[in-house]
Amino acid sequence: MKIILLFILLSSGIEGSFVEEQLLPTKLRVTVIDGLGNFVEEASVTIYENEKDYLASENVVSMLKTDKKGRVTFKNLKPIAYYIQANKEDKNNNGEGVVTSPLAEGRINKVNTVIE
């Protein structure tokens, strides 16, 4: 009886975590800061799937404005690397780490970018 109960618990735990992982969307949270480390509110953050689109500013995946803490969260993304363009007024993040690592699927991936 104990063996059967252990088997049921183990199999439901494995299956439950697999199902949970499949249901969670892949997200990218970008925090925009200035050269002094302050959060930048109302910055435009645009993401692209590849360098060609990023350089040409075309085929935008999504564009959002940052909140009071300088954050935006893009949802339901593919688990790939993304190119990030952030700007506010005359400041931007050109040359400041504009590409992410490939995103971990089913997780909130976090990255900071500096605009100057």
N, C-alpha and C positions, 0 to 999 in steps of 0.2 A: 504494500500500500504506500509506504514512504517513497519507494522508487517511482511509482506512478505519479504521485503528487509532485515530486522533484522534476520529473520529466515535463509535466504540464506547466509548471512555473517557469522552467528554463525555456521551453518552446514558446510560450506566450510572451516572455520578455524579449526574446530575439525577434520574434515576429512584430511585436509592438514597437520596438525601436526602429525596425526597418520601415514600417508603415509611417511612423512619425517623421522619419527623415525624408521620405518621399513627399509628404504633405507640406513641409516647411519650404517657403519660397527662398530663393537665393537673393540676398540683398547686398547693397553696397552703401555704406554710410561714409560720406565725405565731410570732413570738417575743414573749413577754410579759415586760415589765420593770416595775420599780417606779419611783417618782419620782426615785430616786437613780441609776437606770440598771442596777440589779442584776437578774439573771435571777430569775424567779419560778417555782420548781418546784411541781408538783402544782396548778397553776391549771387550772380548767375553761375550755375554749375551745369555744364553740358557733358554728356558722355558719348563716346563713339566706340564702335567695335574694332576698328583698325586704324593704323597710322595714316593711311591714305585718306580716309574720310576725315580724320582729325585735322590733317594739314589743309585739306580743301574746305573744311567746315561744312560738310554735307553728310547726309544720311544719319542724322542725329538719332541716337537711341532714346534719349530723354533729356529734358532740361528742367531744372528746379531752382528756386531761390532759397538761400539759407535762412535759418531761423535766428533767434537772438543769440544762440550758442554757436553760430556759424555752421550749422549742420544741415545736410539734406540726406534723405534716404531713398535710394532707388530700389524698387521692388521687382520681383519676378524676372530676374536677369538670368542669362546663360552663365554657366561656370567657366568663363573665359577671362582674359585680361581686357581691361577697358582703358581708353585714353580719356583723360579728364581735362576740360578747359574750364577755368574759373576766372571770372573777372567782375570788377566793380569799378565804375567810372574809368579812370586811366590806369588802374592796376590790374595785373593778370598773373597767372602762374606759369607763363612760358619759360621753359627750361628748369622748372622746379619740381621734377618728379611727376610728370604728367601721365605715366602709365602705371596701372596696378599690376600686381601679381595675378595669376589666374585665380578667380574667386572660388572659395570652398562652397560646394553645393549644399543647399539647405541651411545656410548660416548667414549671420550678419557679418559681412566683411567690412573692416574699418580702415580708413586711410585719411591722412592729413595732407593738405596742400597749402603752400604759402603763396600769397599774392603780394607783389611789390610794384 
